């Protein structure tokens, strides 16, 4: 079935390039959710945060002509939604899961409402770093054009893991997630720690959204996100709340997503929709694989509502 | 460990909650190097006193003097620099973190970036001098209860606190662990480098470790003594006043009969997938109380859950009346099996339901409570009135929600429900946990009465005194196994304690393989 000299190499490089491209928003949202959950809260509203971040990023880039300002704007919009989630959850007897779902709907709705005017114009896109100039093949060149945000995300994953174990900030965050009572006994405000963690998580998710609208696919419309924000929550569980494992898990998800389009480029079109479902199947399979009916999740922050 | 402990004085401290005078002009002196026990029943005001001292409550009246200077204590932060530290009954450690991480977390000023090399060196230096040594890299979740208690104490010493308040520190420890912890505390206080205020209701600890003791009752200071010059009987008299609980209960001799409950080779896993019940085997005959002693978390909870039908066993057999047991409602009814789970408000009652409804949970679907598909509230009320009178449940009425009752009355309600009707097998887990001495004595006498009526009773308790007081046979559960058995009359608490801490999971043959 493989035609042309590039054949299977072409598929491999296309999947790899696709994986890198598609994984970036997963990575940012997953890192954000890792921070939030490490502090003891689940924010299911990150899908809404992602979409709002995408809209804000696109709009600011369009208005100012600077895509990096757009990325910042996406982050700021996400910080706002994250902080809102934390503030509502800080009230007594409020359930973080329910608030998350409400903010998911709110964030998407707000983004569609504010973003109506930006559906048609073209905004300034983020530049990519061309790593494929050594090859004559256009396919390889385009596959290996990688966004700087990917490298920032990878560095952030390593940095966050280091920070969780080697900084005051990391220890307090983990304490809030593992034993809130201990934090209170030390006279700390667990709610404030969670406010910062959820807001920071929102910031990262917003950046993930800005990547969607400013790099790949690189436009703003209502069908922009295909559930990355929700899938990232599953991904965090699969990665066992470890930032570096979030990075590898994102790549796996990205690769699964890129499979369909990559096969299409070499002419395999049968089962196209099936391949497009690959990331969802991978999600399901991974979750089934890592879960066990008799065990609570290893490594889960103990204050999370899912591990209590 | 060179600085001396502060001199702490409490002068006529009072605290009122609503209509209850929790603390009534109590005065105490704690000179440096004291080992002072504060004795009293639940609700006597011990916790209120130390919470005022630690700034969790603000006293209505009275003064606190530290090193002769009057201190205004209005919040936990204001005690920080005074050298006072409290070790709570419930651990405040972060389980997934290591010992070193927990120590660093406790510091008031955590550096922004932690230099683990320097911290480790500091901790190693500290451990050289400390009364206990722990591996700094061990995750707290892997420590035994005694080691966690040691870490709590180390944390306070690490922070330079020289006046330690220990709140019921031995409630989760074995006798040997308690001896080690309190013995070390005693050495430090005798050397004058530490003051200890021990809150307890155990006479043994007061008599063995404390040098001075004072007794609270109903918020009042009712007596103090130098331990060497007093005895348990005298202290009990002060502590309980006129209403001293019955010490011993008449019990019928048991007739030997075929075992009613038989457990063999039972394996079950805990919530985190670990093997919690590991080839456990035991038998209970009619008219026999079998007590299972053990440190919390050695599989007792999972064992009870298997018996209650809440957890499925991985292997092994459970037989009741020689028939396989699954915990189905029909089996419970036919074979007269009843359960007193620990924390009754959470595990065996429905907090928002009324006392009357809670009392009907066992037989709401049988005549006379059930009429066809309807439930007769009149019959439920009559039954509830009868049980409330018979079991002396103090409730505003049958319609009061269960959660509005005190702990002792919640336990009485559950006990009334479980013991009404014919009981052939009763499984009781920590039935007196958190109850004051008189409520506990009453619950225990009910258990003896059920035993005298020929019920087989499996008593699973972390309170070794309770097990020794009630049991015909004592078993010890450790790491999910029954590792030791001894007749109740000849039981030696140290021998039992030694077996409680056996953490040997090697494949040694069971000391007791009583499979039929």
Interface residues (C-beta under 8 A of the other chain):
Chain A: X166 X167 X168 X169 X171 X172 X174 X175 X178 X179 X181 X182 X185 X186 X187 X292 X294 X295 X296 X298 X299 X301 X302
Chain B: X76 X77 X80 X88 X90 X92 X93 X94 X95 X96 X97 X101 X104 X105 X106 X110 X111 X112 X113 X114 X116 X269 X271 X272 X273
